[in-house]
Amino acid sequence: MTSSDLTTSVTRRTAVAVVVLALAGAWLGGTSGAAGVVAGGALALGSFRWLAARVVAVSTGPTLPSGWIAVAGLRFAAVAALAALALAAGWVHPVALLAGYTVLPVALVTQGLRLVREEHVSWK
């Protein structure tokens, strides 16, 4: 599996899970619940895609770019600023935002475990 395949698979799984959780968030918390889950999922996916693109650029480039640490810091700052803006404006419920943001790590770990299991089966 290439890094592009992994990124696409994790993005797809996360998007589906966020939609399902947003429906549950709407039922439990109304508009702010659904918006929180969607916002958290969007922030996580945006950050993940940005990070995946940087990893591919660094791994395929001849040398490590000098500003990679600054770009990583900007990614964290951008995600934190957008989350803070959404929370401060009252557009999203904090627990729903966290729930939406948590979907991506779960999707990434399950995809990794699935790949390891497939490789282990092919070794036998």
C-alpha angles and dihedrals in degrees: 000000000000124000089252091055091048092049092048094047094048091045092051094047092047093049093051092047092047091053091051092046091046090058089051090045091053091051093047103033107017121224096340090051094053092041091050094054092046093046092048092048092047092049092049093047093046092050092046094049091047091050093046091052091051092049091052091047093050095044095049097040123093094238138014110267113242095229099053094109091052091050091050090050091049090052091054092045093050093050092046093048094050092047091048091049093051092047096044092049090052093235094128139036111244095227091048091050090052092047091053092047091050094058094077098056090049091050091047094050093046091049090050092049090049091052092049091050091050091050091047091052091049091054092062 
